[in-house]
Amino acid sequence: MGLSISVLARQGWRRAMSALLPQDCLLCGASSGDALLCAECTASLPRLPDSLCPVCALPTHGGEVCGACLKRAPHFDAALACFVYAFPVDHLVQQLKFAHRLAIADFFARALLERGLPDVDLIVPVPLSARRLGKRGFNQAAEIAKVLARERGIALGLEVGRRTLDAPPQSTLPWKERQKNVRGAFECGDVLSGKVILVVDDVMTTGATLGEFARVLKDHGAAQVIACVAARAVKGSH
C-alpha cells in the first residue's frame, strides 16, 4: 500500500524545510543537514551492549538476569534502553529537560525504535508533578512517548497516571534514598485489566521511580509493565 497523501505531504515539507534551514550538530557544531547530530557524533554516542539483564537493562556477561534482580526483582517485568547515561548523552538529556530542545525527544524515540519495541497495548509516560510540569512546561517522558506511540500505532495514555507527591528530584539523592523518595508518589485512575504497558522515561538510574509507577499500574490491573528509557545509568560510567 502506498503512503497516504498526508504522510507524503509531511515528508515533502520536512525535505523542503531541511533544504532551506540546514542545521549544525548540537554537540560539535559541524554541519548535520536535517539531523540533530552529525554522523560522527551519532556514531560516538555511548550505546548499551546487546548483552543486558532482560529485567533492568544493566549489562551482564551473557544477557542473563543480573544478581540484583534475582535477589529483589523490580515491579516492572522487563526494561529497554538504548544509551549509557554518560557524556554526551547526559548533556542531551539536560538540553531536552532544561533548554526545551524537544527535537532531542524525537531523536531518543527513534533510537529506541531502531533498537526494537515489544508489542504492547498502551504506552504511558512517567508523569511529572503539577508543580514541575508547570515550571518546565512539558513532560520530557511524554514527548518521547508521543513519538513511539505515533510511529508504532499504539494507544497513548497521557492521563493514565498522576504524580501526587512533589518530592525532590531523584538525581539529588543518594542511591539508597531514592526508593523512599518515590514511595506513594503516583496514582492511577484507570482500570488496566490484562493490559501490557510500556512505561516511558528519559533516564533510569536505580529504577526506583519506574518500579514504583509499575507497582501502581499493576495494582490497577496491568498484566505486565515494561520500562522503556533512552538512557540507563551504569555504575562507573557517570
N, C-alpha and C positions, 0 to 999 in steps of 0.2 A: 504494500500500500504506500502511495506517495505521501510526502509531507503535506500537511494542511496548509492552506493559504496563509493563515495567521502565523504558523511557525516559519514559513518561508519569508514572510514579511519581517518578522523579528530578526531572523538571521541576516537578511539584507540590510536592515537598519544598523545592526551591530557592525557589519563589514564596512558600511559607509562611514559610521562614526569613527571606527578604528583608523580608516584611511585619513580622515580629517584631523583626528586627535590622537596621534601616536603618543605613547606614554613612556616614561622611564621606569626602570626596575625599582621597586620600592626599597630594595636592600642595597644595591650598589650604584644605582643611578644610570646604568647603561641603558641603551635603547631596548625596549622589550615589546615593541609593536602594540598589539592589543592585549598582551598578557600582563598580569600583575607583576610577575618576576621574569627576569631573563632566563634563558635556558640553563646557563651556568649556575645561577643561584638556585633554581628549582632542583637541579641535579645534586647540589651540595647540601640540601636540607637533611638533617639527621632523621632518617626513617627507621622505624622499628623493624627488626628482622622478621622472617617468616615464622620462626620457632618461638611461639608465645604461649604462655598459660592461657588455655581457652576460657578460663573464668575471669581473670583480672587483667589480661593482656600484658603482663610483665614477661620479659624474655626468660625462657627456660631452655635447657640444653637440647631437648628433642621435641619441644612442643607439648610436654606433659603438664599436668596440673601442678602448680607450684606448692611448696610446703605450707605457705601461709594459708592458701585456700583449702588445702587438705585439713589443716588444723581448725580453721574457722572460716567457712565459706561465706561470702557476702550474700546479701539478699538478692542481688541480681544473678542471673544464671550464666551469663557469658558477657564478654566485653570485646569491642572492636576499637582499634586505634590505628592511627597512621604514622604520626611523627613522635620522636622523642622530645619531651619538653625541655629543650636546651637551646642555646643560641644557634641560629637566629629565630627559631620558631617562637621562643618566648617573646621576642621583640614583635613578631607578627601578632601574637595574642594581645599584647599590650596596645598595639596600634588599633586593633579591632575594638577593644573594650573602651579605651580612653581617648582615642583620636577619631572615632567614628569612621574608620576606614572599612565600610561594610563590604567592599569588594573582597576583603580577606575571608569573610564568612563563605562567600561563593567559592573561593579558592580551596578552603578547607573541605567544604562539602564535596567538591569534585574529586579531591584526593581520596576521600572516603569512598566515593562511588567507584573509583578505579580499583580500590582495594577489595571492594565487593561487599554488598549488604545482604543480609538474610531476608527471607520472606517474612514479613510481619503484618499485623493487622492495623497498627496505628503507630505513628511517630509523635513523640511527646518531648518537648524541650524541658530541661530543668528550669523551673520558674525562679524569677528574682522576687525579692520583697518589693512591696509597693513603693517604699522609700527609695530603694536603689534603682528601680525601674524608672521612677520619676526623675531622679537625678541624672541617670545615664541617657534616658530617652528611648532605649531599646534593650532587648534581651539578646545578647550575642548567641546564646544557645538556640533561641528561636530563629535567628537569621540563618544559621546553619541548617536547622531542621526544615525550614521552608524550602530550601533548595533540594534537600534529599527527598522530601515528600513530593514535590513537583516533578522531579526527574524520574522518580520511580512510580509515580501514580498511586501513592499510598496516602490514606487519610491522615490529616494533620490535626493533632489535638492541642491547640494552644491554650485552651481553658480547662484542660483535664486536671491539672494540678495547680495548687496555690501555695505560695510560701508565706506562712503566717508569722514566722519568727525572724526578726531582723537582727541576726547575730553578726558578730564581727566576721569579716572575710576569712575564709579558711587559710588563705596564704599568709595571714598574720600570726597564725597559731602554730605551736609545736605539733608534730605529727600525732603524738599521743592524745592531744586535747581536741582533735578535730571531730572525733566521734561524738563526744559530749556536746560539742558546739552546734551540731545539726539535729540532735535528738528532739523529736516533736516539732520540727521546723516546717513540715508540709501537711497539707490537707488535700483530699480528693473528693469531688462531689459527684463523680460519675460511677456507674456500675460497669465494671470491666470484665464481666464474667467470661472466662475462657480465652481472653484476647492475649495475643503475643505482641508485646510493646517494645519498640525501640526508643530508649530514652537518650536524648542527645545533650551533650555539654561540650564546652570548648576544651577543657583540660581535666584529667583525672590525676590526682596526687595519691592520697591514701585510699580513695574510693568511698570515703565516709558519706559525702553528700549524695552520690549516686546510690549507695546502698540504702540510705535512709529513705530516699524517694522511692526506690524499688519496693521497700517494705510496705510503704503506704499504698502503692498501686496494687500489690498482691493482697493486702487487706481488703481491697475493694474488688477482688475477683480476678485480677490478671493471672493468667496461667503461667506466663513466662515473661521475664523482663531482661532485655539485652541492652547493656550500656554501650554507647557509641560516642567516642570523643575524637577530636582532631589530634590531640597530643596527650601522651602518657608520661608522667614523671617517673624516672628511673633513678634510684639512689646512686649517687656518684656522678650524675650527668648534669646537675644543675647547681 
